[in-house]
Each structure stands twice: as C-alpha cells, then as structure tokens.
Amino acid sequence: MYENFYHGNPTPMYRQRITKQQAQEIALQRVPGKVLHVDMDLENGVLVYEVFILTSENRIFEVEILAKSGRILKVEEENDFD
C-alpha cells in the first residue's frame, strides 16, 4: 500500500551530489559577499541550487549551481527587491 513512502529519509529521490554548504562555497568563489538565502529548485527536470549573495557594493546576485555536479549554470544580478 505504501511502497513509495520514505520513512523519514531526507534524501530526495533526485540524488543530488553536492551539499547546500558546497553550493554556497562554490557561489562565493564566483561572487564574493554574504550569502542571504539558498534555495533548491527543479528547473526543466534538473535540480539546481539558487544562491543569493549580497556583495560589499550592496548588490544582490543569484548564482545557479547544478546540484549533480556543482557546475555554475548562471550568474545574474537581481534587480527586483521583492
């Protein structure tokens, strides 16, 4: 009846390879600053970390990192402050 039920297993079935901490470190190497927030999102069937960083110039950047490999997919400045 409950074949697909995971008993308290926090590991998603997508089997990410890098941790949230590793994603933050990778993002900070590309954009130095303070990490404001980290999200994990499924984009086009691919699991990515979205790391939001506040720089010393008070600019906010989003760094998207492929969860499977740690490869940076995109770096863009956030213009909206919502």
Secondary structure, DSSP 4 states (H G I P E B T S, - for coil): --TT--SS--S-TT---S-HHHHHHHHHHHS-SEEEEEEEEEETTEEEEEEEEE-TTS-EEEEEEETTT--EEEEEE-----
